[in-house]
Amino acid sequence: MSRLKCPKCRNVFELDLSAGVVFGKLHVGPYRLLKCPACGRRRFFNVYSSVNEPVTWPPREKARQAESQSSEEELEKKRIEESKYESARF
């Protein structure tokens, strides 16, 4: 994982190195044309270097909501799975 900083919006986000190589087909050396997830603009990012700043994108509130939503989905799947093995008593 490398941390990239958008020169336009100044947000820092993480990108998997393999995803940067695959998605950034247009490149000049280590710089690949990628879309910033925060502002949506396409910029050249150096995918092989990483900034030392903390990650600012996605916002923590949205990340927490995504975690709680996935946990609710997991609970629902678990409930359904357990209900399959309940014995029916008539």
N, C-alpha and C positions, 0 to 999 in steps of 0.2 A: 504494500500500500504506500502510495506517495501522497503527500499533501500538496495541493496546488492552490495558488492564490490568483483570483481573477483580477486583472489589471483595471477593469472597468468598475466593478462594484466592491472590490476589496474583500470579498468573502473567501474564506478558506474552506476547501472541501477535500475529501479523500477520494482517491481513484485507485482502483486495482491496476497494477502495472500491465497485466495482460489485457484488461479492458481498454486501456489507453492505446495499446498497440493495435488492437483489433478495430476499435471504433474510429481512431484517428488515422484514416487512410491517407489523407493529404498531409504530407510532412516535409519539413526541411531540416534534415539532421535529427536532433532529438526533439525538435519542436513539432507538435502535432496540432492540427486544427480540431478543437473540441468545443462543445457547447457547454457553457457555464450553467450548472443546475439552478443557481440563484437568480441570475438576471436573464438567462436565455440567450445571451449573445455568443457568437462564435469568435473564439480567440485562439491564438497560438500559445500552447502551454508546453513547457519543458517537462515531459513526463518522467524523465530520469533523475530529476532533482526534486528535493522536497523542502518546503519551508518549515521553519521551527515554531510557527505560531499555532495557537489552539484552533481546532475546527470550529467554524462559525455556521456552517451549513450542513445539514438542515437544522433549523432552530430546535432547541431542546424540547420545547413544548410539543412540537409536532412529532419528534422522535418518541417522546413518552406516550403520546396518543397512539402511535403505531404499535408500540410494545403492548399497551393495554388492550388494544384491539386484537392483536394476534393471540394474546393470552385468553381472551374471551372466545375466540374461534377455537383454540385448542381445547378449552373446557367443554365447548359444545360438541366437538368431535369425540372427546373422551366420554361424554354422557351418552352419545349415540352408540359408541362402541360397547359400553357397558350394558346398554339396554338390549343389545342383540343377544346377550348371553343370559339374560334373566329368564327364569322359568315361569311359564304361564300357569297360574293356578285358577282353575275354574271350579 
